[in-house]
């Protein structure tokens, strides 16, 4: 039997256990004898529970892409009051037509201190996005900062999956299917439709980044000539074991649906799944387990070698959105300009910094900061990084205390009015390249 953290009280043990392996068919129960043997939906579920299927793909999707889990719960998801319209001031959704997309390079300092009353929903602000959840295409990038829990409340997103990157504070995700805990340096993905609430510990406030993916669910990228070993390995992705709340307690349910927010109430905690099996579930990943690939001779490969997860689109080899990291790594290339080179590309890049220094931007890109470089807009090292990389002795060097992230999309990001008007936007960002000298002597 798989060990569980099942709990019938209001709180849970600090001991959190997980199921290992990306995309596996999991089976986990918090009460022994709950899972049916040999059938998915028996005439009567053990212990008086209800069977409910949660599907994240079309029913007839090819087997490798078919996502579904059976949930055995105290009450089914239909048990709630009528929905009412609800407002979240900071969280915006596609289509992003508030302002025209801009080719200008943009950068922001970390978010200001959050309000004392902020929680995991009211503390979210949208910086940029593309596509439209109504078309199941594109994504949105949010930053969050909050100081309080939102008790007796759960949230689910019918528009897309949500990839959380904590930058400060340890996040505790209480989901329908179990509990996930993620500290800075780890990520959590909550699939489309899965209910959860979010709390934090270990810091004055929680901070981080969210990629809301409207498109196909994220998956591991192909390895191509890298071969069997490299990048993220399936075994290192962890899903929660079954856990549930058995309490009659009026609970607020907030839903995001077709770009709008809705609110209803349930007389019973919706986090009441006693057992589940399937391959559609939340998961976490420790970015320190990423097997970074790089050159051992000269030059350096394209940044696609840093891809952790990708959401493909209809064009083969092209991503609706990808999650990319720049983790600790050795730099050993000979006769090579080691930082990211100057480039313009068809993809659009939204970056964040979790800790340390990003090697292409030693100044102005602090942990919690963000930047946006859209399609075909030039970007690359600032003057300080260029000079140092051009003149330094190329001995092997280990970049240790560093972790930056990137949400990269084939669609152009449109910044929100909030992001463009924010006081913490660096209006002088372009100055980091203004002192680049002309060395040409021809």
C-alpha angles and dihedrals in degrees: 000000000000111000114248141197094215112163131177096196135081096267136037138229117268087236106098122186131190145200114238130223135061115259095356125152100252130195121191136158132187092199118048116247097021100114114081117235117227097358136064103212113024122193088255124017118223119264092020094287130150124241116226129173121217114198127190098183138038112288091245098046113134112275095254089055099037110115123190142132133193114227123200106201144170092239128008123245093256091075102099143097124265117290121254128194114266134191130221106180100201101039114084132181141203143310086070102204100132090105131007115259112262131216090211117113109246134197135177135198116232117292115277118251111296123241117271089243096049119125137179091286105034091042094063119103125182119229103176145340148168140206124024132273088220088065095039090236133117133014145246128229119215135176121209137201122169140158107195141054119242101225122208091014135113133182135205132183117216091177099066150319120290125224111199121201110187114210099174130019130018111275122216114201113198102195135174089255100043144293128305124188121197129182125190106294092042132082135210127204119202110196123229111283100012113132120227146149125218131219132166142208141187100047141062089249137001118245136177151106134288129200110198105200115203094179136067114329116273118260140171114286121242115266099216112176091356086080130202099333128056146071114026117354120215095231091063095063111095131201125191126259117236118289130160147185115230100192137123100223129140105253130191114228116199117192131190109211128169093341096311134095126236135186134208137155136235126201089216131047108269089213090083104120107136096183139000142179132190142071102278107091143118116274143187134209133196107225090207087073092062110117102223117213123206145145124293093187121031142328117011135256124253117283090253086089087074094059114129100174135004137197106206126213132204093281110082113243093015125108130222082203134340131199110223130179136197102207134172108300146151120263110205107146115139122226087000138134095233107194119075107294124237108276149161118204143172093248123081119228131210111184136192136181121227098179144341127008128322106226095227093051112036091167132045099016103093126171107287093028125121140204137190126207111177131205113309094356110134118243140156142115121354120237094269094051092044094052094046094047093046096050106031125107106258100230116147108282131191117216099208120163098042138108125163128167137207135199103203122189138181086221122076116254117234111206118226124242087248092057094046094047099040116125089224093060108113102238089185096052092121089061089078087075099033094089096053102128128221107246097174113123100175 
